[in-house]
């Protein structure tokens, strides 16, 4: 049997059927680093904030003359974007994501707003995790959500 739930709010000693609406930024196109391009115009990378939760979605891939990310000389991290203040996490966010086929990669999002792709791996069942840099044509599915610092 289905249950019917009625939500009410208690404001200043009075029960009401209204709740304050959460602030919603709407979708904002994610500004990509020069080494990263939109992979599919139907899935342009974007972000939004509803209440204090930030959502990032879209598909990107690397772009340069070698069709690979230009890695930092001291790390295997590839900067994709920097989120503006108000959309940055309160704590470091670390997520494993699905790439092209069986490929996996890691998203690292810092409290500074810098979002990196790292440890891209190709192969059956992602068995070469972190072994290869993503190349142009590899899908980077930017699907992540987290609680913002502000």
Long-range contacts (C-beta under 8 A, 24 or more apart in sequence): 22-50, 22-51, 23-49, 23-50, 23-51, 24-48, 24-49, 24-50, 25-49, 25-50, 25-87, 30-56, 30-58, 30-81, 30-142, 31-81, 31-82, 32-60, 32-80, 32-81, 33-79, 33-80, 33-81, 35-62, 35-63, 35-64, 35-69, 35-70, 35-78, 35-79, 36-60, 36-61, 36-62, 36-63, 36-69, 36-78, 36-80, 36-81, 36-140, 37-61, 37-62, 37-63, 37-136, 39-139, 39-140, 45-81, 45-142, 47-83, 47-87, 49-86, 49-87, 49-148, 52-147, 52-148, 52-150, 53-145, 53-146, 53-147, 53-148, 54-83, 54-87, 54-89, 54-145, 54-146, 54-147, 54-148, 55-144, 55-145, 56-115, 56-142, 56-143, 56-144, 56-145, 57-142, 57-143, 58-142, 59-139, 59-140, 59-141, 59-142, 60-140, 60-142, 61-134, 61-136, 61-137, 61-138, 61-139, 61-140, 62-133, 62-134, 62-135, 62-136, 62-138, 62-140, 63-136, 67-135, 67-136, 67-137, 68-133, 68-134, 68-135, 68-136, 69-117, 69-133, 69-134, 71-133, 75-118, 76-118, 76-119, 76-130, 76-133, 77-108, 77-116, 77-117, 77-118, 78-116, 78-117, 78-118, 78-133, 78-134, 79-114, 79-115, 79-116, 80-115, 80-116, 80-117, 80-140, 80-142, 81-114, 81-115, 82-112, 82-113, 82-114, 82-115, 83-109, 83-113, 83-114, 83-115, 84-113, 85-113, 85-150, 86-148, 86-150, 87-113, 87-148, 88-112, 88-113, 88-148, 88-149, 88-150, 89-146, 89-147, 89-148, 89-149, 90-147, 90-148, 90-149, 93-144, 93-146, 95-144, 97-140, 97-141, 97-142, 97-143, 97-144, 98-141, 99-134, 99-138, 99-139, 99-140, 99-141, 100-137, 100-138, 100-139, 102-126, 103-134, 103-138, 104-129, 105-134, 105-140, 106-130, 107-142, 107-144, 109-144, 109-146, 111-149, 115-142
